[in-house]
Amino acid sequence: MSLEDSLKSFEKSVELYNVCKKSLDEAEKKIKILSDNLKEEDF
């Protein structure tokens, strides 16, 4: 694999990482909200 191809591959990997991280962060926020709501309902 050439250096140019390696860099393109790396850039694509970084893009995919950012997409996945954003999705995971959003899921984590939703889970926290749901968990907080459950705790409030317990009282």
C-alpha positions in Angstrom: 0.0 0.0 0.0 1.4 3.4 -0.9 1.8 6.2 1.5 -1.0 8.1 -0.2 -3.4 5.1 0.1 -2.4 4.7 3.7 -3.2 8.3 4.5 -6.6 8.0 2.7 -7.3 4.9 4.7 -6.3 6.7 7.9 -8.6 9.7 7.1 -11.5 7.4 6.4 -10.8 5.6 9.7 -10.9 8.9 11.6 -14.2 9.9 9.9 -15.7 6.5 10.9 -14.4 6.9 14.4 -16.0 10.3 14.7 -19.4 9.0 13.4 -19.3 6.1 15.9 -18.2 8.3 18.8 -21.1 10.7 18.1 -23.6 7.8 18.0 -22.2 6.4 21.2 -22.3 9.8 22.9 -25.9 10.3 21.9 -26.9 6.8 23.1 -25.1 7.5 26.4 -27.1 10.7 26.9 -30.4 8.9 26.2 -29.5 6.2 28.7 -28.6 8.7 31.3 -31.8 10.6 30.8 -33.8 7.3 31.1 -31.8 6.2 34.1 -32.4 9.6 35.8 -36.1 9.4 35.1 -36.3 5.9 36.6 -34.5 7.1 39.8 -37.0 10.0 40.1 -40.0 7.7 39.7 -38.7 5.5 42.6 -39.2 8.3 45.1 
